[in-house]
Amino acid sequence: MEKKIFNLDSRIPIVGSPLNTIDKCRAYDADIRTSMIIPMGRVVSLMQQHCKKFSNVLEVGCKTGLLSLQLSGKVPNINVYGIEESDLLLQVAEENAMLAALVSSSSIVEFQYSSLDSLNIENDSVDIVFSFSSFHTWRDPVKTLKECSRVCKTDGLVYIYDLARDAEQGMISFLMQYMNKGHEEFMSEIKAAYTLQEVTDILKEANLSHWEISSEAVNIAISSKKLTR
């Protein structure tokens, strides 16, 4: 039996966004460029493979837009749309987009505000819907998952990547030892994350129990179909 280092039995949602000023949003953006480089690269690489045969991509909960911009830089001639509920994070995303525009790219990237419970996007209109490190912040994950399914084309892909509260605690502890800062914020994110069983239950409630769930290190991945790598 795994020795418990942290008390993660019960989920503790994050109340209110800690990114409540533009300076905090910019600091967060600067921090994740290094602290999240490995998982971000993992998701971008996976999306890159599947974008080769698709053209319209939607990021749900895009935050400061780094993944959308990275993906647009790696895959030519795609349209990437980032949806976010925080006006402050969207402001930083637009700042990043302006800088990225200085580099020639044949892809289109747009960021806009939308409630994640009710996406302002037409049915069956997006080839790929993805989300990174946002799932645990959704007010109503059942509704948002249904929305992701609604806007995604029948032959498209929904892929969600987030922290897992039931990840091996030794791995969580290992990662924290090598963090220069942000330990409390990271633990808050872990405590707010879902377990594998909780995600299974959420998918069942959303009538999406046929979707795939897998664990990877301290993360959990949800996909609308089995992925080929």
C-alpha positions in Angstrom: 0.0 0.0 0.0 1.3 3.4 -0.9 2.4 5.6 2.0 0.4 8.7 2.2 2.5 11.9 2.3 -0.4 14.3 1.7 -4.1 14.3 2.7 -5.8 14.2 -0.7 -8.7 12.0 0.1 -11.3 14.8 -0.4 -11.4 17.2 -3.3 -11.0 20.9 -2.3 -12.2 23.2 -5.1 -10.4 26.5 -5.6 -12.7 29.3 -4.6 -12.2 32.3 -6.7 -9.4 32.7 -9.2 -5.9 33.5 -7.7 -5.1 35.2 -11.0 -7.2 38.3 -10.1 -4.9 41.0 -11.3 -3.1 41.6 -14.6 0.3 41.4 -12.9 -0.5 38.0 -11.4 -1.6 36.8 -14.8 1.6 38.0 -16.4 3.6 36.4 -13.7 1.7 33.1 -14.1 2.4 33.3 -17.9 6.1 33.8 -17.3 6.3 31.0 -14.7 4.6 28.2 -16.8 6.9 28.8 -19.7 9.5 26.9 -17.6 7.6 25.0 -14.9 5.1 23.5 -17.3 7.4 23.0 -20.3 7.3 19.2 -20.2 3.6 18.6 -19.9 2.8 21.5 -22.3 5.3 20.0 -24.8 3.6 16.6 -24.4 0.2 18.0 -25.3 1.4 20.1 -28.1 3.3 17.2 -29.6 0.2 15.0 -29.4 -2.1 17.6 -30.9 0.4 18.3 -33.6 0.2 14.7 -34.8 -3.6 14.8 -35.0 -3.8 18.3 -36.5 -2.1 17.1 -39.7 -5.4 16.0 -41.1 -7.6 18.6 -39.5 -8.0 22.4 -39.8 -10.1 23.8 -37.0 -8.9 23.5 -33.4 -10.4 24.8 -30.2 -8.7 25.2 -26.9 -11.1 25.3 -24.0 -9.8 27.3 -21.0 -6.8 28.6 -23.0 -5.6 30.9 -20.1 -2.7 32.9 -21.6 -2.8 31.2 -24.9 0.6 29.6 -24.9 -0.4 26.2 -26.1 -2.6 27.5 -28.9 0.2 29.7 -30.1 2.8 26.9 -29.9 0.5 24.6 -31.8 -0.1 27.2 -34.5 3.6 27.6 -34.9 4.2 23.9 -35.5 1.3 23.1 -37.8 0.8 25.3 -40.9 -2.5 26.4 -42.3 -4.7 25.6 -39.3 -7.2 27.8 -37.4 -6.8 27.8 -33.7 -9.4 29.4 -31.4 -8.9 29.8 -27.7 -11.8 30.2 -25.3 -11.4 31.7 -21.8 -13.7 33.1 -19.1 -11.1 35.4 -17.5 -10.8 38.8 -19.2 -7.4 39.3 -17.5 -6.0 36.0 -18.9 -7.4 36.9 -22.3 -5.6 40.2 -22.1 -2.3 38.4 -21.6 -3.2 35.9 -24.4 -3.7 38.8 -26.7 -0.3 40.3 -25.7 1.3 36.9 -26.5 -0.6 36.7 -29.8 0.7 40.2 -30.8 4.3 39.1 -30.1 3.7 35.8 -32.0 2.4 37.8 -35.0 5.9 39.2 -35.5 6.9 35.7 -36.6 5.6 34.8 -40.0 3.0 32.0 -39.7 0.3 30.7 -42.1 -1.9 29.7 -39.2 -4.7 31.8 -37.7 -5.0 32.2 -33.9 -7.9 34.0 -32.2 -8.8 34.3 -28.5 -12.2 35.2 -27.2 -14.4 35.2 -24.2 -17.0 32.5 -23.6 -18.7 30.8 -20.7 -17.3 27.3 -20.6 -20.8 26.0 -19.7 -22.2 27.3 -23.0 -19.7 27.7 -25.7 -20.6 30.2 -28.4 -19.7 27.8 -31.1 -21.8 26.0 -33.6 -22.6 22.3 -33.4 -20.3 19.8 -35.1 -17.9 22.6 -36.3 -14.5 21.9 -34.7 -12.1 19.1 -35.7 -10.1 19.1 -32.4 -11.2 20.3 -29.0 -8.5 20.3 -26.3 -7.8 21.6 -22.8 -4.7 21.7 -20.7 -4.7 22.1 -16.9 -8.2 23.7 -16.9 -10.6 20.8 -16.2 -10.3 21.0 -12.4 -11.3 24.7 -12.5 -14.5 24.1 -14.5 -17.7 25.2 -12.6 -19.7 22.3 -14.0 -17.5 19.7 -15.7 -20.5 17.7 -16.9 -21.9 20.7 -18.8 -18.6 21.7 -20.3 -17.8 18.1 -21.4 -21.2 18.0 -23.1 -20.3 21.3 -24.8 -17.0 20.0 -26.0 -18.8 16.9 -27.4 -21.4 19.1 -29.0 -19.1 21.4 -31.0 -16.7 18.6 -32.0 -17.2 16.9 -35.4 -18.2 13.2 -35.4 -14.8 12.2 -36.7 -13.0 14.7 -34.6 -11.2 14.5 -31.3 -11.7 15.9 -27.8 -8.6 15.7 -25.6 -8.4 16.9 -22.0 -5.2 16.9 -19.9 -5.1 17.8 -16.3 -3.6 17.0 -12.9 -4.8 13.9 -11.0 -5.5 14.0 -7.3 -4.9 10.2 -6.9 -1.5 10.4 -8.6 1.3 8.5 -6.9 2.2 10.7 -3.9 5.8 9.9 -4.1 5.8 11.5 -7.6 4.0 14.6 -6.3 6.6 14.9 -3.6 9.4 14.4 -6.1 8.1 17.2 -8.3 7.7 19.6 -5.4 11.4 19.1 -4.4 12.5 20.5 -7.7 10.2 23.4 -7.8 11.9 26.7 -7.1 8.6 28.4 -6.0 4.8 28.0 -6.2 4.6 25.0 -3.9 1.4 26.1 -2.2 -0.2 27.0 -5.5 0.7 23.6 -6.9 -0.8 21.7 -3.9 -4.0 23.8 -4.2 -4.2 22.7 -7.9 -3.6 19.0 -6.9 -6.3 19.2 -4.1 -8.8 20.7 -6.6 -8.1 18.0 -9.2 -10.2 14.9 -9.7 -9.4 11.2 -9.3 -9.6 8.6 -12.0 -12.9 7.3 -10.4 -14.3 10.8 -10.1 -13.6 11.5 -13.8 -15.2 8.2 -14.7 -18.3 9.2 -12.8 -18.4 12.7 -14.4 -18.2 11.1 -17.9 -21.0 8.7 -17.1 -23.2 11.6 -15.9 -22.4 13.4 -19.2 -23.4 10.3 -21.2 -19.8 10.1 -22.4 -18.7 6.9 -20.6 -17.3 5.5 -23.9 -14.5 8.1 -23.8 -11.0 6.9 -22.9 -9.3 7.8 -19.6 -5.6 7.2 -18.8 -3.1 8.2 -16.2 0.4 9.6 -16.8 2.7 10.5 -13.9 0.7 13.2 -11.9 -1.7 13.8 -14.8 -4.9 12.3 -16.2 -5.9 12.3 -19.8 -9.4 12.1 -21.2 -10.0 11.5 -24.9 -13.1 11.0 -27.0 -11.5 8.1 -28.8 -8.5 5.8 -28.6 -5.4 7.7 -29.8 -2.9 6.3 -32.2 0.6 7.5 -31.5 
